Every structure is written in C-alpha cells, then in structure tokens.
Amino acid sequence: MTPCNVLTVIGTRPEAIKLAPVILALCRRRDQFVSKVCVTGQHRDMAGHALALFDVIPDYDLDVMLPGQTLAQVTSRTVDRLDDVVVRERPDVVLVQGDTTAALCGALVGFYNRRMVGHVEAGLRTSDKYSPFPEEINRRLVAGIADFHFAPTESAEEALVREGVSDSSVFVTGNTVIDALLWVRERMRQLPVQLPQPVVAALEKSDVVLVTGHRRESFGEGLENICQAIREVADALPRVVFVYPVHLNPNVREPVERILGDHPRIFLLEPLPYAPFVWLMDHATVVLTDSGGVQEEAPSLGKPVLVMRETTERPEGIRSGNAILVGIEKPKIVDALTRLLREPELRATMASVANPYGDGHAADRIVEVLAGQAGQSRIRVTHESAG
C-alpha cells in the first residue's frame, strides 16, 4: 500500500506545540505515512523553538511576516505561498490545528487543490464572532471545509453536529496539548531550570501567580484593567509573587511595563520557550490567563485557573470546576484572585477535579483515524481531481 502523504501546516507557537505530538506519531508509522511540515513564519522564533524541543525540522518555511501587516495581508501572502507547496507535494491530507490564520489558510488551500483536510482541535465555540477575534470565525470556516474533525471533547463534537457536520466525520480524541505538556513536564523535571536565578529564588519561598495576557480583544482598556488588578493584589498580599512572560506585541508590552514594571514582586520576563514555561506552570500556585491552551494545560498539572475573558470556547473547564471565568474588569479579577490565594481549600478543590481535556494519547488516536481512512481519502481525491 502506498503511504499516505500528510502535510502539516503550522503558524504559531501553540500550533507547533499541539501538532508536534501528531507529527511524531506520524513519523513512528513510516510504513503508512509520509510526513511533511510547513511553517508560515508567523511566530518564527517561538514556533521554531517549540518544534526544536520535539526534534521536528520543517520541510518548508513560507516566511510570510512583514512589519505592521494586517490580517488580510497575512492571509493573502500565506495562501499564495502555501499554494505552491501544496501543488508541489500533492498531499493526501492537509493537517491544520485550531483557529489561527495559518489554520484557515491551510484548509482553504487544501480545498482549492481538492486535498482532504484534517482539523485538529475542531469544534471549539463561543458563539460570538468577535470574541475571540478573528479566531471564532477562523474555526467556523475551517469546519465548513474539513473532512476529518478531531474534536478534543464531547462538547466540541456536539457543537459540530449542531452546525450540520456529519457525525461520521467527527472523532473525539482529547487535546494534543496534553500529550505535549506531559512529555515536556517529565523532561523538565530531569533538566536544570532555564530561568533567571532571582525568579527561581522568589518562587521557592512564595505563592506564585503565573500570568499570561495578550489577546487582541483585551488591547486597550481591558489590558489596563488586568494590569491594575495584578498590581492591587500584589500590594495587598506580600507573600505572593507574580511572573508574567510578556508578549512582544507593543499593545501588550506598553501597558504591562508601565503599570507593573517597577513592582519588586512582579517579574516581567521575555517570552519563554515552551519547556521553561511548563516548568513555571508546574510550580505555580494559581494561573491567571486569557490563553486558550493554558486553560487546558494548567488543570493537567493540578493548577486552578482564572480566565481573564468575557467568553471562552473551552467551557468544559468552567463546568468541571477547574477554572473560573473572571472577565476583564478589575474588581472581579481582584476579588477572585484574592479569594483563591487566601483559601487553600478552594485551590485544592479546583485542583482535584479530573481534567476534561485529555489523557495524553490524543495524537495516537488522530493518526489511527488517518491510517484507517487514508486509502478512502486518496481514492476520493483522485476521482474528484480527474473529474
């Protein structure tokens, strides 16, 4: 049997982290698959470091980023350059992940070339097309194109079926980020800590709040509120330190550095490679985030999560009790964070709930589906192309 050719498209660091376990699983079955990897260059350094952690070397780099590009410009450049790769490789399956511009472009170019499209982390929804922006519409558009929908949870599966996706094309796999997280955590427990010594020393004698905040819809007043809330809690609780790896976007860095930069117990770090970030998460007391991926990762490490967003496409953690949706208003963030830091019983309750997002074997399930369906997919593509 001719191996199935899979082209995996990656744009950002979260995509690299979540798709690396799938790429490794494909490579373990070389008799069934030929795996090629294409990066767009959107998060060049961060995505590259993440892939290197898993010893994944891209076959193609589209190098699409230019300073000050609009979403439309990124999209058009990615589609144009990715089309050349797909025409050259003629993959049986184009594999994309999540809700990024790269995922949308990968699905679109795959469709234009009559290739089958697999969507990892399918079915996440907030039902508000501007929150998060542009991710909510990206994932809905990919759902209209994809042939394989790899849903991380039953809730995601139900969302897809409600929208008219055939249940025979939806596969509940768990989320591949848990595969990556557990692998990296074990590796980090055997290696020296890759963080500034003052940060490590502070963590050893304090409660630790790990912060990630960078979403586009929080720019402006929302991020100002978040920073002011962090500073107020830091002033009120002297045994707590905050560690905040700050995104490179100037819309994030300016308010964060202005409001938090001079506080002695708030450590502002440059963006971290994935491995030391996992180490930090593993040692945190509470995680304060607006990241989708961190909402899934932190519960796997037994960490309570406060979600600084008005909506979330990952409601399972809220329903299970792993996470609390606190929004972006200062009083609500201050109240929820202060309570969580002062009540160890509440933290223990949140940490003890089983993680709804996966067991660390999602990548193997995805590859098993592709192995079982690849022959049928190849026949369908050949037939449609000939027509």
Rosetta blueprint (number, residue, H / E / L):
1 M L
2 T L
3 P L
4 C E
5 N E
6 V E
7 L E
8 T E
9 V E
10 I E
11 G L
12 T L
13 R H
14 P H
15 E H
16 A H
17 I H
18 K H
19 L H
20 A H
21 P H
22 V H
23 I H
24 L H
25 A H
26 L H
27 C H
28 R L
29 R L
30 R L
31 D L
32 Q L
33 F E
34 V E
35 S E
36 K E
37 V E
38 C E
39 V E
40 T L
41 G L
42 Q L
43 H L
44 R H
45 D H
46 M H
47 A H
48 G H
49 H H
50 A H
51 L H
52 A H
53 L H
54 F L
55 D L
56 V L
57 I L
58 P L
59 D L
60 Y E
61 D E
62 L L
63 D L
64 V L
65 M L
66 L L
67 P L
68 G L
69 Q L
70 T L
71 L H
72 A H
73 Q H
74 V H
75 T H
76 S H
77 R H
78 T H
79 V H
80 D H
81 R H
82 L H
83 D H
84 D H
85 V H
86 V H
87 V H
88 R H
89 E H
90 R L
91 P L
92 D L
93 V E
94 V E
95 L E
96 V E
97 Q E
98 G L
99 D L
100 T L
101 T H
102 A H
103 A H
104 L H
105 C H
106 G H
107 A H
108 L H
109 V H
110 G H
111 F H
112 Y H
113 N L
114 R L
115 R L
116 M E
117 V E
118 G E
119 H E
120 V E
121 E L
122 A L
123 G L
124 L L
125 R L
126 T L
127 S L
128 D L
129 K L
130 Y L
131 S L
132 P L
133 F L
134 P L
135 E H
136 E H
137 I H
138 N H
139 R H
140 R H
141 L H
142 V H
143 A H
144 G H
145 I H
146 A L
147 D L
148 F E
149 H E
150 F E
151 A E
152 P L
153 T L
154 E H
155 S H
156 A H
157 E H
158 E H
159 A H
160 L H
161 V H
162 R H
163 E L
164 G L
165 V L
166 S L
167 D H
168 S H
169 S H
170 V E
171 F E
172 V E
173 T L
174 G L
175 N L
176 T H
177 V H
178 I H
179 D H
180 A H
181 L H
182 L H
183 W H
184 V H
185 R H
186 E H
187 R H
188 M H
189 R L
190 Q L
191 L L
192 P L
193 V L
194 Q L
195 L L
196 P L
197 Q H
198 P H
199 V H
200 V H
201 A H
202 A H
203 L H
204 E H
205 K L
206 S L
207 D E
208 V E
209 V E
210 L E
211 V E
212 T E
213 G L
214 H L
215 R L
216 R H
217 E H
218 S H
219 F L
220 G L
221 E H
222 G H
223 L H
224 E H
225 N H
226 I H
227 C H
228 Q H
229 A H
230 I H
231 R H
232 E H
233 V H
234 A H
235 D H
236 A H
237 L L
238 P L
239 R L
240 V E
241 V E
242 F E
243 V E
244 Y E
245 P E
246 V L
247 H L
248 L L
249 N L
250 P H
251 N H
252 V H
253 R H
254 E H
255 P H
256 V H
257 E H
258 R H
259 I H
260 L H
261 G L
262 D L
263 H L
264 P L
265 R L
266 I E
267 F E
268 L E
269 L E
270 E L
271 P L
272 L L
273 P L
274 Y H
275 A H
276 P H
277 F H
278 V H
279 W H
280 L H
281 M H
282 D H
283 H H
284 A L
285 T L
286 V E
287 V E
288 L E
289 T E
290 D L
291 S L
292 G H
293 G H
294 V H
295 Q H
296 E H
297 E H
298 A H
299 P H
300 S H
301 L L
302 G L
303 K L
304 P L
305 V E
306 L E
307 V E
308 M L
309 R L
310 E L
311 T L
312 T L
313 E L
314 R L
315 P H
316 E H
317 G H
318 I H
319 R H
320 S H
321 G L
322 N L
323 A E
324 I E
325 L E
326 V L
327 G L
328 I L
329 E L
330 K H
331 P H
332 K H
333 I H
334 V H
335 D H
336 A H
337 L H
338 T H
339 R H
340 L H
341 L H
342 R H
343 E L
344 P H
345 E H
346 L H
347 R H
348 A H
349 T H
350 M H
351 A H
352 S H
353 V L
354 A L
355 N L
356 P L
357 Y L
358 G L
359 D L
360 G L
361 H L
362 A H
363 A H
364 D H
365 R H
366 I H
367 V H
368 E H
369 V H
370 L H
371 A H
372 G H
373 Q H
374 A H
375 G H
376 Q H
377 S H
378 R H
379 I H
380 R H
381 V H
382 T H
383 H H
384 E H
385 S H
386 A H
387 G L
